[in-house]
């Protein structure tokens, strides 16, 4: 009998075939579970290696042993009439056929069921469906504080760009070092296989004396890019180094001393060096994005950096100055789409920070967005501003959703875009979808105060108070905002914890420097309705509070004076209250929902029925 015949007789070949088919199925299962559980890609490789190593002992075992009715026995111990190898062969054949049928089914499904053409769009659809199955927003959005696992690790390599230190003799050049850092971040974030925390989180560590291991832990990254910039006249010196935060070792470092005109080339070289150091593989699109620049005009670029630096300060004066520099940038280079986007963003937020009225700046924001989209129809930033404008000022919710969803598709992982999309969805009373977008924003920007605060705001006005409090406490871990304290006053009032509500009211008044008497009177009146007259008198006399959705209208509604609340809402709506749309999702106004006057305002905002 030949060796091949003996392999067949002992079922070694059948065992090998069955093992390989079963291994293929197991690898498919690992691939699916790896995606769901966000396991590192190394898990699949490890399973594959284990299966390949395991093939040899399985084949040896099938050669040496045979299964008999009395159990496993060595082949050498069997006499011919004891062998049931032919029956074992029949069982192995049936098992292999079943496994092959499963394999064929998977191949057919994979071959003929269409996939979404854009991976990001498929991700959005899948995650929105997952939201419907989720139990509570507290489970959807992790609120782990710094140092905890506050967001899912997706297996990609990761790097945080810490603000480069300004080493120039002129402190005013700090805008330039900050700008270089932000631009490098924007280049690296275009690499899909690399996770890069957003500017808000990374810039939290500007001037910080924390160890890199602490920063890496809080941002959930394995590497940090840091450096310094010295600018003098038309010469610049940029030093950059990539550090493994776990071992505190340098993976790469370099110093560039060049003319200012070469700044774009320096950024490109640094980004490419990081790709090489992290052993990343780029596709054609990613390589093109890394070398693409919105302008070649260094003077326009310099004005853009100053404008962005001022925009990030978010004060009325800094926003006005930012607009001046950004207008200079686009005057120097009319095809500078990123400068047009930054200008549109500045105009968009000016009413929120009382730097201008909507009537003054919304038309200018629209014009800037149109310029940006004419230059680059795939500008995620321009689409995000366009979506925000369509929702807040045109009440075009379908158009707003379309622009913002496309922006998310083009720039997945951009915290601000996810936040704006979430806020737009919440206005439409699509709370769970809105919370999901905030989860994605949190993942991209793990130590952003605003991103931590906003889910609490959504949940508060849905009267999901315990969940809201979790997020507000999470925001307080980073210091909180005035609205965090104010909303904790409202939350505890609604809950009936009046002493805690009073404590928060006094805390906010001390922070802002005003008399808390009216707020305390409102809390007293809710606890004891006999005191309502006094609370209403103080409220009507307040000079620091206007008739707005979050101003006097809210105070009247909390006091259950709904006729006064409705009058205040109508006054606010007629005056162009930028937050008028919020009346649609705030449960405090639900008692007015059947009122024809309230419905008339919702109809004008395309939010009714």
Secondary structure, DSSP 8 states (H G I E B T S, - for coil): --HHHHHHHTTHHHHHHHHHHHHHHHHHHHHHHHHHHT--THHHHHHHHHHHHHHHHHHHHHHHEEEETTEEEEGGG--GGG--HHHHHHHHHHHHHHHHHHHHHHHHHHHHS---SSHHHHHHHHHHHHHHH---HHHHS----TTS--S---S-EEEEE---EE-SSSGGGHHHHHHHHHHHHHHHTT-TTEE---HHHHGGGTT----HHHHHHHHT-SEEEEEEEEEETTEEEEEEEEEETTTTEEEEEEEEEEEGGGHHHHHHHHHHHHHHHTT----HHHHHHHH--S---HHHHHHHHHHHHHHTT--HHHHHHHHHHHHHHHHH-TT-HHHHHHHHHHHHHHTTTTSS-HHHHHHHHHHHHHHHHHH-TT-HHHHHHHHHHHHHTT--HHHHHHHHHHHHHHTTT-HHHHHHHHHHHHHTT-HHHHHHHHHHHHHHSTT-HHHHHHHHHHHHTTT-HHHHHHHHHHHHTTT--HHHHHHHHHHHHHHT-HHHHHHHHHHHHHHHTS--HHHHHHHHHHH-GGGHHHHHHHHHH-SS--SSTTTHHHHHHHTT-HHHHHHHHHHHHHTT-TTGGGGGT-GGGGGGTT-HHHHHHHHHTT---
